[in-house]
């Protein structure tokens, strides 16, 4: 169960928009942990399409993500 102060030990995220996705849960926990620690390590969360499993599709997805990651790294 998630509380107003963050996830509890052994909790599972299944509530809210996108809350059932593992990547959202990880991003939530990383953001909460970074807020409590003196960390200067950048962190982010990027959703990508599932794709059709072909190499060409993976190349297309990576090509769309690279400029986003570069911009974030420079911010």
Residue frames as qw, qx, qy, qz and C-alpha x, y, z in Angstrom:
[[0.000, 0.889, 0.458, 0.000, 0.00, 0.00, 0.00],
 [0.400, 0.361, -0.018, 0.843, 1.23, 3.49, -0.83],
 [0.282, -0.743, -0.464, 0.390, 0.88, 6.22, 1.79],
 [0.157, 0.982, 0.078, 0.070, 1.21, 10.00, 1.63],
 [0.337, -0.816, 0.438, 0.170, 4.81, 9.64, 2.78],
 [0.271, 0.546, -0.742, -0.281, 5.79, 7.17, 0.07],
 [0.798, 0.023, -0.551, -0.242, 5.72, 3.44, -0.51],
 [0.673, -0.546, 0.414, -0.279, 5.71, 1.13, 2.45],
 [0.147, -0.431, 0.884, 0.102, 7.98, -1.89, 2.75],
 [0.289, 0.129, 0.946, 0.067, 6.74, -4.70, 0.50],
 [0.437, 0.578, 0.310, -0.616, 4.19, -2.49, -1.23],
 [0.415, 0.231, 0.720, 0.507, 2.98, -2.92, -4.79],
 [0.174, 0.373, -0.033, -0.911, 1.84, -0.10, -7.04],
 [0.168, 0.346, 0.867, 0.318, -1.47, -0.76, -8.77],
 [0.050, 0.795, 0.515, -0.318, -3.35, 2.50, -8.24],
 [0.025, 0.801, -0.061, -0.595, -3.64, 5.58, -10.42],
 [0.653, 0.734, -0.088, -0.164, -2.77, 6.52, -13.98],
 [0.603, 0.593, -0.510, 0.157, 0.08, 4.29, -15.04],
 [0.430, -0.639, 0.528, -0.358, 0.67, 3.22, -11.45],
 [0.949, -0.064, 0.283, -0.120, 0.52, -0.44, -12.39],
 [0.742, 0.596, -0.244, 0.187, 3.62, -0.18, -14.55],
 [0.830, -0.324, -0.108, 0.440, 6.90, -1.34, -13.01],
 [0.483, 0.332, 0.024, 0.810, 8.79, 1.56, -14.61],
 [0.233, -0.740, -0.113, -0.621, 6.49, 4.09, -12.93],
 [0.785, -0.606, -0.128, 0.008, 6.97, 2.41, -9.56],
 [0.773, -0.062, -0.040, 0.630, 10.74, 2.44, -9.97],
 [0.233, 0.536, 0.076, 0.808, 10.72, 6.10, -11.03],
 [0.484, -0.761, -0.157, -0.402, 8.55, 6.98, -8.02],
 [0.840, -0.489, -0.078, 0.223, 10.86, 5.19, -5.60],
 [0.655, 0.157, 0.019, 0.739, 14.03, 6.66, -7.17],
 [0.009, 0.680, 0.113, 0.725, 12.58, 10.16, -7.03],
 [0.639, -0.728, -0.113, -0.219, 11.58, 9.71, -3.40],
 [0.855, -0.279, -0.042, 0.436, 15.00, 8.29, -2.47],
 [0.489, 0.370, 0.052, 0.788, 16.83, 11.11, -4.29],
 [0.222, -0.778, -0.126, -0.574, 14.74, 13.65, -2.37],
 [0.739, -0.671, -0.014, -0.056, 15.94, 12.20, 0.93],
 [0.822, -0.198, 0.132, 0.517, 19.63, 11.81, 0.02],
 [0.034, -0.836, 0.196, 0.511, 22.20, 14.44, -0.88],
 [0.693, 0.151, 0.595, 0.378, 22.43, 13.13, -4.45],
 [0.174, 0.674, -0.216, -0.685, 23.54, 15.09, -7.49],
 [0.247, -0.021, 0.883, 0.398, 23.19, 12.11, -9.83],
 [0.464, 0.165, -0.191, -0.849, 20.61, 12.91, -12.52],
 [0.293, 0.175, 0.937, -0.075, 17.67, 10.59, -12.92],
 [0.417, 0.212, -0.230, -0.853, 14.78, 10.40, -15.36],
 [0.513, 0.239, 0.799, -0.201, 11.90, 8.37, -16.62],
 [0.314, 0.386, -0.446, -0.744, 11.16, 7.88, -20.30],
 [0.725, 0.238, 0.606, -0.226, 8.38, 5.73, -21.73],
 [0.116, 0.379, -0.671, -0.627, 8.98, 4.26, -25.17],
 [0.809, 0.158, -0.114, -0.555, 6.61, 2.38, -27.46],
 [0.829, -0.194, 0.522, -0.050, 6.68, -1.40, -27.37],
 [0.166, 0.569, -0.648, -0.479, 7.56, -1.62, -31.03],
 [0.899, 0.216, -0.112, -0.363, 7.21, -4.59, -33.30],
 [0.848, -0.354, 0.377, 0.115, 10.44, -6.35, -32.33],
 [0.792, 0.508, 0.075, 0.330, 12.36, -5.72, -35.54],
 [0.601, -0.214, -0.003, 0.770, 15.84, -4.27, -35.61],
 [0.156, 0.442, 0.305, 0.829, 14.57, -1.40, -37.79],
 [0.411, -0.770, -0.358, -0.330, 11.92, -0.56, -35.21],
 [0.695, -0.554, -0.172, 0.424, 14.45, -0.62, -32.36],
 [0.473, 0.067, 0.143, 0.867, 16.73, 1.70, -34.35],
 [0.082, -0.630, -0.363, -0.681, 13.79, 4.06, -34.93],
 [0.575, -0.755, -0.312, -0.044, 12.91, 4.11, -31.21],
 [0.675, -0.368, -0.048, 0.637, 16.53, 4.70, -30.16],
 [0.330, 0.307, 0.251, 0.856, 16.85, 7.48, -32.75],
 [0.270, -0.749, -0.330, -0.507, 13.85, 9.22, -31.17],
 [0.695, -0.670, -0.221, 0.141, 15.21, 8.78, -27.63],
 [0.691, 0.007, -0.061, 0.720, 18.80, 9.93, -28.18],
 [0.121, 0.528, 0.064, 0.838, 17.95, 13.64, -28.70],
 [0.576, -0.709, -0.209, -0.348, 15.71, 13.59, -25.62],
 [0.840, -0.409, -0.138, 0.330, 18.49, 12.09, -23.49],
 [0.541, 0.226, -0.009, 0.810, 21.07, 14.51, -24.89],
 [0.142, -0.674, -0.130, -0.713, 18.83, 17.48, -24.11],
 [0.725, -0.654, -0.177, -0.124, 18.24, 16.17, -20.58],
 [0.813, -0.160, -0.121, 0.547, 21.97, 15.68, -20.05],
 [0.347, 0.352, 0.028, 0.869, 22.62, 19.30, -21.00],
 [0.345, -0.752, -0.290, -0.481, 19.82, 20.69, -18.82]]
